């Protein structure tokens, strides 16, 4: 198993060689990563036909229900669910304050992913942009209004 494989793009050439040497033996490698855009950008060797790609999302309502976390009877606490979010770590550790987890998650995303990978230099403006988009969730996309609110 190799975690955060996007930071080792040269590894794919070697893995491809190992797979091609024994195509009949499947499941020998488990590669994980948290940044698919960085991963795809850095790979020169295609593993097409040699791998299965899974995108992991946050917990679904069905998964929360199956785990006994989300109670459907008599009434679902929708506000509590929305406030806590659907990150697995928040449900695995119920004593972990959601505000702390989410603010740290956002800070890490802005610092590592946005600044370093996408080369965004004005993080406060980008964070304001994200908050404006979040406030417009499930609404008609009006790029002019968003641009005006962001100051672009």
N, C-alpha and C positions, 0 to 999 in steps of 0.2 A: 504494500500500500504506500502510495506517495500522496501526501496532502499538500495543498497549495502548489500544485504542479505548474501553474501559470508562471511561476518564478524560475522554472527550469525548462525552458522550451527546447533546449538541446537534447533533453532526455528522450523526446519523441522519436528521434532518428534511431536510437538504440532499441527502444521498445518495438518499433516497427520491424527492425531486424530480428529480434527475438520472436515476435509473433510469426513472421514469415518463415522462420526456421522450423516451426512446429505448429502449423495452422490448425491441426486437428485437436490441439490442447487448448481449450478455451477457459477463460476466467482466471488467468494467471496474474493479471494486473488489475489493481483498483486504484484509479487516479481521481483525486478530488481537488476541487478548487473553488474559490469564492468569487472569482472575477472572470466571467466567460469572455467578455470583450477583450481583456488583456490576454487571455489564453489563446483565443482565435487569432489575434494579431501577431503573436510571437511564434506560431507553429508554422514551420516551413514544410514539414513532412505530414502528408495527409494520412490519417488512419482510416480512411473510408473503406468500408467493408471489413474492418478489423476491430471495430469498437461499437459499443452501445452508449448513447449519450442520454443522460437523465438530468433534467432541470428540477431541482428541489425547491418547492415553494414553502410558504409558511403553512402551519397546520390548517386543515380545512375544518369546516363545521362538523362534517361526518367523523373526522378523526378525533376531534374534541369530544364528540358524543360517545364514540366507541370506547374512549378511554375513561368515560364516566366524569369528565370535567364539565362538560356542557350538559346541563339538565334540561330536558325538553318539557318536563312536567313539574309543577303546573305552569310555570312561566319562565322563559329564558331571560336572564339578566343581560339584555343587549348592551346597555350602557357600560356595564362592567366588562363585558367582552371587548367592546370597542376601546375602552380605556386601557385594557391590559394588552391588547394586540394578540397576534396569533404566532408569535415566535416560540418555537419549542422550548427554549431556555426559560422563558417566563412561566411556562406551565410545569416544567420539570422542577423548578425552584419557586414554590409559591410565596416564600418569604422575601424573594428578591423584589425590591420596589421597581415597578414598571418604569417610573419616571427616570430613575437612575440608569436602568438598562437602555432605554430608548435614547436618552441624551448622549450616553457614551457611544451607542451604535451610530448615531448621527454624526458625532464628532469624528469618530474613526472613519466613517464613510467619506466625510468632507476632506479630512486630512490626507488619508491614504489614497482613496480611489479617485476623488475629484481633483485634488491638487496635483498629486504625483502622476497619475495615469493620464488624466484628460488635460492636464496643464492649465487648469483654471486658477487664476491668480487672485481674483477678488471673491474670496470664500463667503464673506458676509452677503454680498449681492446674490451669490448662488444659493445660499441658505434662504434668503428672503424669497427668491424665485420658487424654491421647493415648497415653502410654507404657503405661498400664494396658490400654487397648484393644488396643494393638499386641501386648502379651503374651498376649492372649486370642484372637488371630487364629485362625480355623478352629475355634473352639469354640462351644458352645451359648451364646447370649447370655443372661446372667443379670444383669439390670439391678440387682437388689438387691445382689448381691455387688460389682458395679462401683461402685455408689453408696457402699457401705460402705468400699471401698478408697480411694475418692476423698475420702471424708469429707463426703458430702452427706447 
